[in-house]
Amino acid sequence: RLRPSVLDPAGEAIKSASVKLGVEGIKSLRIGKMIELKIEAEGESELRKKIDLLCDRLFANTVIEDYDYTLEKI
């Protein structure tokens, strides 16, 4: 997701359009992205290292975006 200090034109456009649909009361609306990943690793520590590397180098532009993730056992 975009860092709070970065303007989000898409979020503002949707917020504005929501009012035209009759949806009032939206105080803030920001657009982000979700990535689903299935990956194997030898333990949680290795798994987190792999995911952090992918997020930092490929999935997110860390200059303007923050990221977080959750792990689910399948």
N, C-alpha and C positions, 0 to 999 in steps of 0.2 A: 504494500500500500504506500501511497505517497506520504512523505513526512508532513507533519502539520504545517511547517513553514512554506511548503510548496503549494502554489495555486493549483486548483483542480477544476479546469473549465468544464469537463464532462459532468462532474458532480454538480456544479452550479447550473448547468443547462437542464439537467434532470430535475433538480430542485425547483427551478422556475417552471418547468413543464408540469410538475406535480400540482402546483397551485391551479393551473388551467384545467386540470382534471378534477378539481374540487378537493384535493387533499391538502388540508391546512395544518399548520403546526410543526412543519419540519424545521428544526433549528440548524441542523448540519447534515450534509450528505456528501460523502466522498466515495469515489469509485476505486476499487482495487481489483486484484486478480487472484485466482486460486489455482494452484498446481497440484495435481494428484500424482504421487510417485510411489511405485512399489519397488523396493530395493532390498537386497540381502546384505547382511553384515555379521561379523563375529562379535556380537554383543552390542549393547546400547551405546557405549563410548565410541566405538568405531562407526556405528550408524550415524551418530550425531556429527562426527567429523566429516563424513562423506556428505551429509546433507548441508552442513554449514559451508563447505567448499562449493557445492553446486549453487547454493543460494547467493553466496558472495560473488562468485565469478560469472554465473550464467543466468540465474533466474531473476535477480533483482539488480537494479541500478542503485547501488548503495549510496550514491551521492544525493539522490533525491527520494529514495524509497527505504522503508523499513520492512523487515520480514519477520515472521514467526512461523512456527510449525508445531504440529502435534503428531505424536507417534501412536499408531494403532497396530496392535498385533493381529495378524491375519492367519 
